[in-house]
Structures are given as C-alpha cells and as structure tokens.
C-alpha cells in the first residue's frame, strides 16, 4: 500500500471554495480550520489516528497542506508509528 499515490488536489477540491494551486494561501482557497481537520480525517483513514492539530498554525499554502496530508497518510499506512 506504500506505493499508493494519493491525489491530494482531488481531496482538497472537496473542501475548497475557490480555485487553487500549490502557491495559493489556504484562506484564498476558502480552506479554514474546520475544513483542514476534515481533510486530515479523510486522509488519515484510521478512526484511531492521532492528528496533530497544532501543526495547523504552520500551514500557509496549499503546498504546506499537501505535505501535512502526506505525512498523515504515511503515518496511517505505518499504523500510526510516526
């Protein structure tokens, strides 16, 4: 499952209210904290996954969000061992 490629753009599009690219600030894409947490839950995939919401303050652009989501997805594949 580690070879699975996740289409983060498609996942983010479900919650964004405006068009975006990697350099778009999250608020300009219409992504606020509740949407970010919902995205995290979608990507984590495990009901028992720990989501470090304190990292939200470090997310400024869609690219930052994608890196965070990739970390969550990887942790979920590793059984939360990260």
C-alpha positions as CSV (number, residue, x, y, z in Angstrom):
1,X,0.0,0.0,0.0
2,X,3.0,2.3,0.3
3,X,3.0,2.6,-3.5
4,X,-0.4,4.2,-3.5
5,X,-0.5,7.6,-5.0
6,X,-2.9,10.0,-3.3
7,X,-4.5,12.7,-5.4
8,X,-4.4,15.5,-2.8
9,X,-5.8,18.0,-5.3
10,X,-9.0,16.0,-5.7
11,X,-9.3,15.6,-2.0
12,X,-8.7,19.3,-1.3
13,X,-11.2,20.3,-4.0
14,X,-14.0,18.7,-2.0
15,X,-13.4,21.4,0.7
16,X,-12.0,24.4,-1.2
17,X,-14.5,27.0,-2.2
18,X,-12.2,28.7,-4.7
19,X,-9.7,27.5,-7.3
20,X,-6.2,26.9,-6.1
21,X,-2.6,25.8,-7.0
22,X,0.2,24.9,-4.7
23,X,1.2,28.6,-4.0
24,X,-2.4,29.6,-3.1
25,X,-2.8,30.7,0.6
26,X,-5.2,28.4,2.4
27,X,-7.7,31.2,3.1
28,X,-7.7,32.3,-0.5
29,X,-8.7,28.8,-1.4
30,X,-11.5,29.0,1.1
31,X,-9.9,26.5,3.4
32,X,-10.5,27.3,7.1
33,X,-9.5,25.3,10.2
34,X,-12.6,23.0,10.2
35,X,-12.1,22.1,6.6
36,X,-8.5,21.3,7.3
37,X,-9.4,19.0,10.1
38,X,-12.0,17.3,7.9
39,X,-9.3,16.8,5.3
40,X,-7.0,15.3,7.9
41,X,-9.6,12.8,9.0
42,X,-10.3,11.8,5.4
43,X,-6.6,11.3,4.6
44,X,-5.7,9.6,7.9
45,X,-8.2,6.9,7.2
46,X,-7.9,5.3,10.6
47,X,-10.5,6.1,13.2
48,X,-7.8,5.9,15.9
49,X,-5.2,8.0,14.1
50,X,-3.8,10.9,16.0
51,X,-4.0,14.2,14.2
52,X,-1.6,16.9,15.5
53,X,-3.9,19.9,15.1
54,X,-1.1,22.1,16.5
55,X,0.6,21.9,13.1
56,X,-2.3,23.8,11.5
57,X,-0.5,27.1,12.5
58,X,2.4,26.1,10.3
59,X,0.2,25.7,7.2
60,X,0.0,28.7,5.0
61,X,-0.3,27.5,1.4
62,X,-1.9,24.5,-0.4
63,X,1.6,23.1,-0.8
64,X,2.1,23.2,3.0
65,X,-1.3,21.4,3.4
66,X,-0.3,18.7,0.9
67,X,2.9,18.0,2.8
68,X,1.0,17.7,6.1
69,X,-1.6,15.4,4.5
70,X,1.1,13.3,3.0
71,X,2.7,12.9,6.5
72,X,-0.8,11.9,7.8
73,X,-1.3,9.4,5.0
74,X,2.1,7.9,5.6
75,X,1.6,7.6,9.3
76,X,-1.7,5.9,8.7
77,X,0.0,3.3,6.4
78,X,2.6,2.7,9.1
79,X,-0.1,2.0,11.7
80,X,0.5,5.4,13.3
81,X,4.1,4.7,14.1
82,X,5.3,8.2,13.2
